[in-house]
Amino acid sequence: MKTDQAGGMIVGNANSHIYHTPDQQGYHMNPANAVYFNSEAEAQAAGYRKSLR
């Protein structure tokens, strides 16, 4: 799935363990590094933190 097609999902970067919401910079990333979550809580439970940008 391309990030553009994530449909409002939370996208995490597998390398940095940082996640982005659709309104943040960096949301459109290389699909090879992308990990998709249904909620911020799910991303945080997996050890990801929210992007500061």
CHARMM internal coordinates of N, CA and C (Angstrom, degrees):
IC EDIT
DIST 1 N 1 CA 1.4548
DIST 1 CA 1 C 1.5219
ANGL 1 N 1 CA 1 C 107.56
DIST 1 C 2 N 1.3027
ANGL 1 CA 1 C 2 N 117.00
DIHE 1 N 1 CA 1 C 2 N 131.78
DIST 2 N 2 CA 1.4479
ANGL 1 C 2 N 2 CA 121.27
DIHE 1 CA 1 C 2 N 2 CA 176.26
DIST 2 CA 2 C 1.5194
ANGL 2 N 2 CA 2 C 108.45
DIHE 1 C 2 N 2 CA 2 C -78.96
DIST 2 C 3 N 1.3329
ANGL 2 CA 2 C 3 N 116.63
DIHE 2 N 2 CA 2 C 3 N 150.93
DIST 3 N 3 CA 1.4587
ANGL 2 C 3 N 3 CA 120.59
DIHE 2 CA 2 C 3 N 3 CA 179.95
DIST 3 CA 3 C 1.5146
ANGL 3 N 3 CA 3 C 110.53
DIHE 2 C 3 N 3 CA 3 C -58.15
DIST 3 C 4 N 1.3343
ANGL 3 CA 3 C 4 N 117.97
DIHE 3 N 3 CA 3 C 4 N -36.07
DIST 4 N 4 CA 1.4589
ANGL 3 C 4 N 4 CA 121.48
DIHE 3 CA 3 C 4 N 4 CA 179.66
DIST 4 CA 4 C 1.5262
ANGL 4 N 4 CA 4 C 111.68
DIHE 3 C 4 N 4 CA 4 C -61.21
DIST 4 C 5 N 1.3194
ANGL 4 CA 4 C 5 N 117.20
DIHE 4 N 4 CA 4 C 5 N -22.91
DIST 5 N 5 CA 1.4577
ANGL 4 C 5 N 5 CA 122.12
DIHE 4 CA 4 C 5 N 5 CA -177.36
DIST 5 CA 5 C 1.5254
ANGL 5 N 5 CA 5 C 111.98
DIHE 4 C 5 N 5 CA 5 C -101.78
DIST 5 C 6 N 1.3090
ANGL 5 CA 5 C 6 N 117.46
DIHE 5 N 5 CA 5 C 6 N 11.28
DIST 6 N 6 CA 1.4642
ANGL 5 C 6 N 6 CA 121.21
DIHE 5 CA 5 C 6 N 6 CA -175.44
DIST 6 CA 6 C 1.5244
ANGL 6 N 6 CA 6 C 112.54
DIHE 5 C 6 N 6 CA 6 C -68.08
DIST 6 C 7 N 1.3215
ANGL 6 CA 6 C 7 N 117.63
DIHE 6 N 6 CA 6 C 7 N -19.67
DIST 7 N 7 CA 1.4600
ANGL 6 C 7 N 7 CA 120.71
DIHE 6 CA 6 C 7 N 7 CA 173.60
DIST 7 CA 7 C 1.5081
ANGL 7 N 7 CA 7 C 114.41
DIHE 6 C 7 N 7 CA 7 C 64.40
DIST 7 C 8 N 1.3287
ANGL 7 CA 7 C 8 N 117.70
DIHE 7 N 7 CA 7 C 8 N 43.91
DIST 8 N 8 CA 1.4494
ANGL 7 C 8 N 8 CA 120.85
DIHE 7 CA 7 C 8 N 8 CA 177.26
DIST 8 CA 8 C 1.5074
ANGL 8 N 8 CA 8 C 114.18
DIHE 7 C 8 N 8 CA 8 C 83.91
DIST 8 C 9 N 1.2861
ANGL 8 CA 8 C 9 N 117.44
DIHE 8 N 8 CA 8 C 9 N 7.95
DIST 9 N 9 CA 1.4521
ANGL 8 C 9 N 9 CA 120.88
DIHE 8 CA 8 C 9 N 9 CA 179.27
DIST 9 CA 9 C 1.5226
ANGL 9 N 9 CA 9 C 110.56
DIHE 8 C 9 N 9 CA 9 C -75.12
DIST 9 C 10 N 1.2993
ANGL 9 CA 9 C 10 N 115.95
DIHE 9 N 9 CA 9 C 10 N 164.54
DIST 10 N 10 CA 1.4549
ANGL 9 C 10 N 10 CA 123.20
DIHE 9 CA 9 C 10 N 10 CA 174.24
DIST 10 CA 10 C 1.5285
ANGL 10 N 10 CA 10 C 106.77
DIHE 9 C 10 N 10 CA 10 C -84.97
DIST 10 C 11 N 1.3324
ANGL 10 CA 10 C 11 N 116.17
DIHE 10 N 10 CA 10 C 11 N 133.72
DIST 11 N 11 CA 1.4643
ANGL 10 C 11 N 11 CA 120.29
DIHE 10 CA 10 C 11 N 11 CA -179.04
DIST 11 CA 11 C 1.5135
ANGL 11 N 11 CA 11 C 108.79
DIHE 10 C 11 N 11 CA 11 C -117.73
DIST 11 C 12 N 1.3295
ANGL 11 CA 11 C 12 N 115.59
DIHE 11 N 11 CA 11 C 12 N 123.72
DIST 12 N 12 CA 1.4507
ANGL 11 C 12 N 12 CA 121.04
DIHE 11 CA 11 C 12 N 12 CA 177.83
DIST 12 CA 12 C 1.5081
ANGL 12 N 12 CA 12 C 110.69
DIHE 11 C 12 N 12 CA 12 C -106.95
DIST 12 C 13 N 1.3231
ANGL 12 CA 12 C 13 N 115.63
DIHE 12 N 12 CA 12 C 13 N 152.48
DIST 13 N 13 CA 1.4506
ANGL 12 C 13 N 13 CA 121.98
DIHE 12 CA 12 C 13 N 13 CA 175.91
DIST 13 CA 13 C 1.5214
ANGL 13 N 13 CA 13 C 107.59
DIHE 12 C 13 N 13 CA 13 C -96.51
DIST 13 C 14 N 1.3154
ANGL 13 CA 13 C 14 N 117.18
DIHE 13 N 13 CA 13 C 14 N 118.98
DIST 14 N 14 CA 1.4596
ANGL 13 C 14 N 14 CA 122.22
DIHE 13 CA 13 C 14 N 14 CA -176.10
DIST 14 CA 14 C 1.5195
ANGL 14 N 14 CA 14 C 112.30
DIHE 13 C 14 N 14 CA 14 C -64.34
DIST 14 C 15 N 1.3316
ANGL 14 CA 14 C 15 N 117.37
DIHE 14 N 14 CA 14 C 15 N -26.10
DIST 15 N 15 CA 1.4609
ANGL 14 C 15 N 15 CA 120.61
DIHE 14 CA 14 C 15 N 15 CA -178.86
DIST 15 CA 15 C 1.5226
ANGL 15 N 15 CA 15 C 112.57
DIHE 14 C 15 N 15 CA 15 C -80.11
DIST 15 C 16 N 1.3179
ANGL 15 CA 15 C 16 N 117.42
DIHE 15 N 15 CA 15 C 16 N -41.06
DIST 16 N 16 CA 1.4678
ANGL 15 C 16 N 16 CA 121.00
DIHE 15 CA 15 C 16 N 16 CA -174.58
DIST 16 CA 16 C 1.5275
ANGL 16 N 16 CA 16 C 113.51
DIHE 15 C 16 N 16 CA 16 C -99.85
DIST 16 C 17 N 1.3159
ANGL 16 CA 16 C 17 N 117.82
DIHE 16 N 16 CA 16 C 17 N -14.24
DIST 17 N 17 CA 1.4720
ANGL 16 C 17 N 17 CA 123.56
DIHE 16 CA 16 C 17 N 17 CA -174.93
DIST 17 CA 17 C 1.5267
ANGL 17 N 17 CA 17 C 111.46
DIHE 16 C 17 N 17 CA 17 C 58.04
DIST 17 C 18 N 1.3312
ANGL 17 CA 17 C 18 N 115.47
DIHE 17 N 17 CA 17 C 18 N 40.20
DIST 18 N 18 CA 1.4615
ANGL 17 C 18 N 18 CA 122.96
DIHE 17 CA 17 C 18 N 18 CA 174.80
DIST 18 CA 18 C 1.5203
ANGL 18 N 18 CA 18 C 106.98
DIHE 17 C 18 N 18 CA 18 C -117.13
DIST 18 C 19 N 1.3372
ANGL 18 CA 18 C 19 N 116.75
DIHE 18 N 18 CA 18 C 19 N 136.51
DIST 19 N 19 CA 1.4612
ANGL 18 C 19 N 19 CA 119.03
DIHE 18 CA 18 C 19 N 19 CA 178.51
DIST 19 CA 19 C 1.5186
ANGL 19 N 19 CA 19 C 110.98
DIHE 18 C 19 N 19 CA 19 C -111.39
DIST 19 C 20 N 1.3197
ANGL 19 CA 19 C 20 N 114.91
DIHE 19 N 19 CA 19 C 20 N 157.12
DIST 20 N 20 CA 1.4552
ANGL 19 C 20 N 20 CA 122.92
DIHE 19 CA 19 C 20 N 20 CA -178.42
DIST 20 CA 20 C 1.5170
ANGL 20 N 20 CA 20 C 109.48
DIHE 19 C 20 N 20 CA 20 C -128.27
DIST 20 C 21 N 1.3208
ANGL 20 CA 20 C 21 N 115.65
DIHE 20 N 20 CA 20 C 21 N 143.70
DIST 21 N 21 CA 1.4560
ANGL 20 C 21 N 21 CA 121.77
DIHE 20 CA 20 C 21 N 21 CA 172.58
DIST 21 CA 21 C 1.5292
ANGL 21 N 21 CA 21 C 107.38
DIHE 20 C 21 N 21 CA 21 C -95.71
DIST 21 C 22 N 1.3250
ANGL 21 CA 21 C 22 N 118.62
DIHE 21 N 21 CA 21 C 22 N 162.97
DIST 22 N 22 CA 1.4706
ANGL 21 C 22 N 22 CA 121.29
DIHE 21 CA 21 C 22 N 22 CA -174.84
DIST 22 CA 22 C 1.5274
ANGL 22 N 22 CA 22 C 114.85
DIHE 21 C 22 N 22 CA 22 C -57.22
DIST 22 C 23 N 1.3203
ANGL 22 CA 22 C 23 N 118.22
DIHE 22 N 22 CA 22 C 23 N -25.25
DIST 23 N 23 CA 1.4662
ANGL 22 C 23 N 23 CA 120.93
DIHE 22 CA 22 C 23 N 23 CA -178.14
DIST 23 CA 23 C 1.5240
ANGL 23 N 23 CA 23 C 113.55
DIHE 22 C 23 N 23 CA 23 C -88.91
DIST 23 C 24 N 1.3283
ANGL 23 CA 23 C 24 N 117.86
DIHE 23 N 23 CA 23 C 24 N 2.25
DIST 24 N 24 CA 1.4583
ANGL 23 C 24 N 24 CA 120.78
DIHE 23 CA 23 C 24 N 24 CA -176.64
DIST 24 CA 24 C 1.5159
ANGL 24 N 24 CA 24 C 113.20
DIHE 23 C 24 N 24 CA 24 C -101.25
DIST 24 C 25 N 1.3362
ANGL 24 CA 24 C 25 N 113.38
DIHE 24 N 24 CA 24 C 25 N 154.66
DIST 25 N 25 CA 1.4483
ANGL 24 C 25 N 25 CA 121.56
DIHE 24 CA 24 C 25 N 25 CA 172.25
DIST 25 CA 25 C 1.5314
ANGL 25 N 25 CA 25 C 107.72
DIHE 24 C 25 N 25 CA 25 C -62.36
DIST 25 C 26 N 1.2913
ANGL 25 CA 25 C 26 N 118.32
DIHE 25 N 25 CA 25 C 26 N 144.65
DIST 26 N 26 CA 1.4569
ANGL 25 C 26 N 26 CA 120.82
DIHE 25 CA 25 C 26 N 26 CA 177.96
DIST 26 CA 26 C 1.5144
ANGL 26 N 26 CA 26 C 114.55
DIHE 25 C 26 N 26 CA 26 C 87.63
DIST 26 C 27 N 1.3241
ANGL 26 CA 26 C 27 N 117.18
DIHE 26 N 26 CA 26 C 27 N -0.81
DIST 27 N 27 CA 1.4651
ANGL 26 C 27 N 27 CA 120.25
DIHE 26 CA 26 C 27 N 27 CA -178.76
DIST 27 CA 27 C 1.5234
ANGL 27 N 27 CA 27 C 111.20
DIHE 26 C 27 N 27 CA 27 C -64.02
DIST 27 C 28 N 1.3235
ANGL 27 CA 27 C 28 N 116.99
DIHE 27 N 27 CA 27 C 28 N -36.35
DIST 28 N 28 CA 1.4627
ANGL 27 C 28 N 28 CA 121.20
DIHE 27 CA 27 C 28 N 28 CA -179.62
DIST 28 CA 28 C 1.5170
ANGL 28 N 28 CA 28 C 108.54
DIHE 27 C 28 N 28 CA 28 C -90.26
DIST 28 C 29 N 1.3182
ANGL 28 CA 28 C 29 N 115.91
DIHE 28 N 28 CA 28 C 29 N 95.10
DIST 29 N 29 CA 1.4608
ANGL 28 C 29 N 29 CA 120.83
DIHE 28 CA 28 C 29 N 29 CA -176.45
DIST 29 CA 29 C 1.5222
ANGL 29 N 29 CA 29 C 110.70
DIHE 28 C 29 N 29 CA 29 C -118.80
DIST 29 C 30 N 1.3015
ANGL 29 CA 29 C 30 N 114.67
DIHE 29 N 29 CA 29 C 30 N 173.48
DIST 30 N 30 CA 1.4570
ANGL 29 C 30 N 30 CA 122.02
DIHE 29 CA 29 C 30 N 30 CA 178.40
DIST 30 CA 30 C 1.5346
ANGL 30 N 30 CA 30 C 108.67
DIHE 29 C 30 N 30 CA 30 C -59.77
DIST 30 C 31 N 1.3179
ANGL 30 CA 30 C 31 N 118.22
DIHE 30 N 30 CA 30 C 31 N 122.65
DIST 31 N 31 CA 1.4676
ANGL 30 C 31 N 31 CA 120.70
DIHE 30 CA 30 C 31 N 31 CA -178.52
DIST 31 CA 31 C 1.5302
ANGL 31 N 31 CA 31 C 113.63
DIHE 30 C 31 N 31 CA 31 C -58.71
DIST 31 C 32 N 1.3208
ANGL 31 CA 31 C 32 N 117.67
DIHE 31 N 31 CA 31 C 32 N -23.43
DIST 32 N 32 CA 1.4674
ANGL 31 C 32 N 32 CA 120.24
DIHE 31 CA 31 C 32 N 32 CA 179.26
DIST 32 CA 32 C 1.5292
ANGL 32 N 32 CA 32 C 110.98
DIHE 31 C 32 N 32 CA 32 C -66.56
DIST 32 C 33 N 1.3349
ANGL 32 CA 32 C 33 N 118.12
DIHE 32 N 32 CA 32 C 33 N -26.14
DIST 33 N 33 CA 1.4672
ANGL 32 C 33 N 33 CA 122.58
DIHE 32 CA 32 C 33 N 33 CA -178.90
DIST 33 CA 33 C 1.5217
ANGL 33 N 33 CA 33 C 112.83
DIHE 32 C 33 N 33 CA 33 C -99.95
DIST 33 C 34 N 1.3152
ANGL 33 CA 33 C 34 N 117.69
DIHE 33 N 33 CA 33 C 34 N -6.52
DIST 34 N 34 CA 1.4611
ANGL 33 C 34 N 34 CA 121.56
DIHE 33 CA 33 C 34 N 34 CA -171.19
DIST 34 CA 34 C 1.5329
ANGL 34 N 34 CA 34 C 112.38
DIHE 33 C 34 N 34 CA 34 C -82.88
DIST 34 C 35 N 1.3330
ANGL 34 CA 34 C 35 N 114.01
DIHE 34 N 34 CA 34 C 35 N 137.75
DIST 35 N 35 CA 1.4583
ANGL 34 C 35 N 35 CA 123.17
DIHE 34 CA 34 C 35 N 35 CA 172.94
DIST 35 CA 35 C 1.5223
ANGL 35 N 35 CA 35 C 105.14
DIHE 34 C 35 N 35 CA 35 C -124.89
DIST 35 C 36 N 1.3260
ANGL 35 CA 35 C 36 N 118.11
DIHE 35 N 35 CA 35 C 36 N 130.53
DIST 36 N 36 CA 1.4624
ANGL 35 C 36 N 36 CA 121.83
DIHE 35 CA 35 C 36 N 36 CA -173.18
DIST 36 CA 36 C 1.5256
ANGL 36 N 36 CA 36 C 110.84
DIHE 35 C 36 N 36 CA 36 C -104.26
DIST 36 C 37 N 1.3230
ANGL 36 CA 36 C 37 N 114.72
DIHE 36 N 36 CA 36 C 37 N 138.16
DIST 37 N 37 CA 1.4638
ANGL 36 C 37 N 37 CA 122.42
DIHE 36 CA 36 C 37 N 37 CA 178.17
DIST 37 CA 37 C 1.5233
ANGL 37 N 37 CA 37 C 108.96
DIHE 36 C 37 N 37 CA 37 C -127.77
DIST 37 C 38 N 1.3231
ANGL 37 CA 37 C 38 N 116.46
DIHE 37 N 37 CA 37 C 38 N 154.55
DIST 38 N 38 CA 1.4650
ANGL 37 C 38 N 38 CA 121.61
DIHE 37 CA 37 C 38 N 38 CA 179.16
DIST 38 CA 38 C 1.5188
ANGL 38 N 38 CA 38 C 112.65
DIHE 37 C 38 N 38 CA 38 C -87.07
DIST 38 C 39 N 1.3445
ANGL 38 CA 38 C 39 N 117.01
DIHE 38 N 38 CA 38 C 39 N -18.54
DIST 39 N 39 CA 1.4564
ANGL 38 C 39 N 39 CA 120.04
DIHE 38 CA 38 C 39 N 39 CA -179.44
DIST 39 CA 39 C 1.5268
ANGL 39 N 39 CA 39 C 109.39
DIHE 38 C 39 N 39 CA 39 C -154.28
DIST 39 C 40 N 1.3268
ANGL 39 CA 39 C 40 N 114.99
DIHE 39 N 39 CA 39 C 40 N 163.67
DIST 40 N 40 CA 1.4598
ANGL 39 C 40 N 40 CA 119.50
DIHE 39 CA 39 C 40 N 40 CA 176.32
DIST 40 CA 40 C 1.5243
ANGL 40 N 40 CA 40 C 110.41
DIHE 39 C 40 N 40 CA 40 C -65.55
DIST 40 C 41 N 1.3201
ANGL 40 CA 40 C 41 N 116.92
DIHE 40 N 40 CA 40 C 41 N -35.88
DIST 41 N 41 CA 1.4668
ANGL 40 C 41 N 41 CA 120.73
DIHE 40 CA 40 C 41 N 41 CA 179.14
DIST 41 CA 41 C 1.5278
ANGL 41 N 41 CA 41 C 110.76
DIHE 40 C 41 N 41 CA 41 C -61.93
DIST 41 C 42 N 1.3082
ANGL 41 CA 41 C 42 N 116.27
DIHE 41 N 41 CA 41 C 42 N -39.66
DIST 42 N 42 CA 1.4692
ANGL 41 C 42 N 42 CA 120.58
DIHE 41 CA 41 C 42 N 42 CA 178.41
DIST 42 CA 42 C 1.5261
ANGL 42 N 42 CA 42 C 110.27
DIHE 41 C 42 N 42 CA 42 C -64.99
DIST 42 C 43 N 1.3144
ANGL 42 CA 42 C 43 N 117.52
DIHE 42 N 42 CA 42 C 43 N -41.71
DIST 43 N 43 CA 1.4614
ANGL 42 C 43 N 43 CA 121.58
DIHE 42 CA 42 C 43 N 43 CA 178.76
DIST 43 CA 43 C 1.5298
ANGL 43 N 43 CA 43 C 110.50
DIHE 42 C 43 N 43 CA 43 C -63.98
DIST 43 C 44 N 1.3262
ANGL 43 CA 43 C 44 N 116.79
DIHE 43 N 43 CA 43 C 44 N -43.65
DIST 44 N 44 CA 1.4551
ANGL 43 C 44 N 44 CA 121.01
DIHE 43 CA 43 C 44 N 44 CA -179.93
DIST 44 CA 44 C 1.5241
ANGL 44 N 44 CA 44 C 111.35
DIHE 43 C 44 N 44 CA 44 C -65.81
DIST 44 C 45 N 1.3143
ANGL 44 CA 44 C 45 N 117.18
DIHE 44 N 44 CA 44 C 45 N -37.74
DIST 45 N 45 CA 1.4630
ANGL 44 C 45 N 45 CA 120.98
DIHE 44 CA 44 C 45 N 45 CA 178.40
DIST 45 CA 45 C 1.5243
ANGL 45 N 45 CA 45 C 111.53
DIHE 44 C 45 N 45 CA 45 C -65.36
DIST 45 C 46 N 1.3448
ANGL 45 CA 45 C 46 N 116.44
DIHE 45 N 45 CA 45 C 46 N -25.58
DIST 46 N 46 CA 1.4579
ANGL 45 C 46 N 46 CA 121.31
DIHE 45 CA 45 C 46 N 46 CA 178.87
DIST 46 CA 46 C 1.5313
ANGL 46 N 46 CA 46 C 111.61
DIHE 45 C 46 N 46 CA 46 C -87.31
DIST 46 C 47 N 1.3396
ANGL 46 CA 46 C 47 N 116.98
DIHE 46 N 46 CA 46 C 47 N 2.51
DIST 47 N 47 CA 1.4537
ANGL 46 C 47 N 47 CA 120.51
DIHE 46 CA 46 C 47 N 47 CA 176.59
DIST 47 CA 47 C 1.5174
ANGL 47 N 47 CA 47 C 115.16
DIHE 46 C 47 N 47 CA 47 C 93.86
DIST 47 C 48 N 1.3206
ANGL 47 CA 47 C 48 N 117.16
DIHE 47 N 47 CA 47 C 48 N 14.14
DIST 48 N 48 CA 1.4670
ANGL 47 C 48 N 48 CA 121.44
DIHE 47 CA 47 C 48 N 48 CA 178.82
DIST 48 CA 48 C 1.5274
ANGL 48 N 48 CA 48 C 109.27
DIHE 47 C 48 N 48 CA 48 C -95.04
DIST 48 C 49 N 1.3364
ANGL 48 CA 48 C 49 N 115.99
DIHE 48 N 48 CA 48 C 49 N 152.22
DIST 49 N 49 CA 1.4573
ANGL 48 C 49 N 49 CA 120.59
DIHE 48 CA 48 C 49 N 49 CA 174.11
DIST 49 CA 49 C 1.5148
ANGL 49 N 49 CA 49 C 109.28
DIHE 48 C 49 N 49 CA 49 C -118.64
DIST 49 C 50 N 1.3231
ANGL 49 CA 49 C 50 N 116.25
DIHE 49 N 49 CA 49 C 50 N 156.25
DIST 50 N 50 CA 1.4647
ANGL 49 C 50 N 50 CA 121.09
DIHE 49 CA 49 C 50 N 50 CA -177.75
DIST 50 CA 50 C 1.5250
ANGL 50 N 50 CA 50 C 110.15
DIHE 49 C 50 N 50 CA 50 C -73.53
DIST 50 C 51 N 1.3219
ANGL 50 CA 50 C 51 N 115.62
DIHE 50 N 50 CA 50 C 51 N 142.31
DIST 51 N 51 CA 1.4551
ANGL 50 C 51 N 51 CA 121.33
DIHE 50 CA 50 C 51 N 51 CA 176.07
DIST 51 CA 51 C 1.5239
ANGL 51 N 51 CA 51 C 109.70
DIHE 50 C 51 N 51 CA 51 C -63.82
DIST 51 C 52 N 1.3136
ANGL 51 CA 51 C 52 N 115.83
DIHE 51 N 51 CA 51 C 52 N 145.50
DIST 52 N 52 CA 1.4565
ANGL 51 C 52 N 52 CA 120.62
DIHE 51 CA 51 C 52 N 52 CA 179.01
DIST 52 CA 52 C 1.5099
ANGL 52 N 52 CA 52 C 112.16
DIHE 51 C 52 N 52 CA 52 C -83.55
DIST 52 C 53 N 1.3427
ANGL 52 CA 52 C 53 N 117.75
DIHE 52 N 52 CA 52 C 53 N -11.38
DIST 53 N 53 CA 1.4748
ANGL 52 C 53 N 53 CA 121.15
DIHE 52 CA 52 C 53 N 53 CA -179.69
DIST 53 CA 53 C 1.4962
ANGL 53 N 53 CA 53 C 110.64
DIHE 52 C 53 N 53 CA 53 C -105.79
END
COOR INIT
IC SEED 1 N 1 CA 1 C
IC BUILD
